[in-house]
Amino acid sequence: MLQEIAKERNLSLTTVENHILQCFEEGMEVNTEAFLSDEERKMIELAVEKTGGEKLKPIKEELPDDISYFQIKVFLHERVMAVK
């Protein structure tokens, strides 16, 4: 889905992902279910608990290769928004 948007708008995938993360930061509602399955969410949660969640790289190293840094950031933004 994100790759299609990037191609259609002639942007890099990273740019599209950063735009979505910016939406989070600006308080916009984002449907995170489009980016994270329940299983992925659980795996990321366990990795965050294990590593302390302070830095992205240790979290990523605890996860399968198919989970991206973007998905980790989405999860972390979800947690921040849940606290507010």
C-alpha positions in Angstrom: 0.0 0.0 0.0 2.6 2.5 1.0 4.8 1.6 -1.9 1.9 2.2 -4.3 1.4 5.7 -2.8 5.1 6.4 -3.1 5.1 5.4 -6.7 2.0 7.3 -7.6 3.3 10.5 -6.0 6.8 10.0 -7.2 8.2 9.9 -3.6 10.4 7.5 -1.8 8.9 5.0 0.6 10.7 6.6 3.4 9.2 10.0 2.6 5.7 8.6 2.7 6.4 6.8 6.0 7.8 10.0 7.5 4.6 11.9 6.4 2.5 9.3 8.2 4.7 9.7 11.3 4.3 13.4 11.1 0.6 13.0 11.1 0.9 11.2 14.4 3.0 14.1 15.8 0.5 16.7 14.7 -2.3 14.8 16.5 -4.1 13.5 13.4 -5.9 10.2 13.5 -4.1 7.4 11.8 -5.5 3.9 11.2 -2.5 1.9 12.5 -4.2 -1.4 11.8 -3.2 -0.8 8.2 0.5 -1.0 9.2 0.5 -3.5 12.1 -1.2 -6.8 12.6 -2.0 -7.9 16.1 0.8 -10.5 15.9 3.3 -7.8 14.8 2.1 -5.5 17.6 2.6 -8.3 20.2 6.1 -9.1 18.9 7.1 -5.4 19.0 5.7 -5.0 22.5 7.8 -7.9 23.7 10.9 -6.5 22.1 10.3 -3.1 23.6 9.8 -4.6 27.1 13.0 -6.7 26.7 15.1 -3.8 25.5 13.6 -1.0 27.5 12.4 0.8 24.4 14.9 3.6 24.5 16.5 3.0 21.2 15.2 1.6 17.9 18.1 -0.6 16.9 18.0 -2.9 19.9 14.2 -3.3 19.4 14.8 -4.1 15.7 17.5 -6.6 16.5 14.9 -8.6 18.6 12.4 -8.8 15.8 12.1 -10.8 12.5 13.6 -9.0 9.5 10.2 -8.4 8.0 9.2 -6.0 10.7 10.4 -2.6 9.7 11.7 0.4 11.6 8.6 2.2 10.4 6.4 -0.4 12.1 8.3 0.0 15.3 7.8 3.7 15.2 4.1 3.3 14.5 3.9 1.1 17.6 5.8 3.6 19.7 3.6 6.4 18.5 0.5 4.3 19.4 1.8 3.9 22.9 2.4 7.6 23.3 -1.0 8.4 22.0 -2.6 5.9 24.4 -1.0 7.6 27.4 -2.4 11.1 26.4 
